[in-house]
Amino acid sequence: MTRFRRRTFDYEAVQYTGANLAEIIEFYGNGARVAVEAGRVSLRKSGSYVDVELEPGEWLVRTPGASFITLSDAELRSKFEPEGSELRSAMRAAREREAMARRIERYANGRDEL
């Protein structure tokens, strides 16, 4: 019997914040056609079809085959782990902000105390 292990690949990703459109375009590649409507970004490299659509908070992920996918923050965290401490710190801060937002919402609805 021969055992096989699934290969792991390194992925690069940028989270769209709504304020970092230039960073998203640079990551996706120069020459991309860009449309922004109600905070949603559509990117395409050629033709008339949309290659990628992003909303604030979503991640643009470059796959090993140099194609792109979008993932929500929760999907990204469930499928990938950060390589460097800088990204790990950013993700931890995002989780803490989400936890605080949930706590504030519970407080506003009278279900919790600050």
Residue pairs with C-beta under 8 A, 6 or more apart in sequence:
9 63
9 64
10 64
10 83
11 61
11 62
11 63
11 64
11 80
12 27
12 61
12 62
13 59
13 60
13 61
13 62
13 71
13 76
13 80
14 20
14 23
14 24
14 27
14 59
14 60
15 57
15 58
15 59
15 60
15 73
16 24
16 41
16 54
16 55
16 56
16 57
16 58
16 59
16 60
17 56
17 57
18 39
18 56
21 34
21 36
21 41
24 41
24 43
24 54
24 60
25 32
25 34
25 43
27 60
27 62
28 43
28 45
28 52
28 60
28 68
29 45
31 45
32 43
32 44
32 45
33 43
33 44
33 45
34 41
34 42
34 43
35 41
35 42
36 42
39 55
39 56
40 53
40 54
40 55
41 53
41 54
41 55
42 50
42 52
42 53
43 50
43 51
43 52
43 53
43 54
44 50
44 51
44 52
45 51
51 68
52 60
52 68
52 69
52 70
53 70
54 60
54 70
57 72
57 73
58 70
58 71
58 72
58 73
59 70
59 71
59 72
59 73
59 76
60 68
60 70
61 68
61 69
61 70
61 71
61 76
62 68
63 69
71 79
73 94
77 91
82 88
82 91
103 112
103 114
104 114
106 112
107 113
107 114
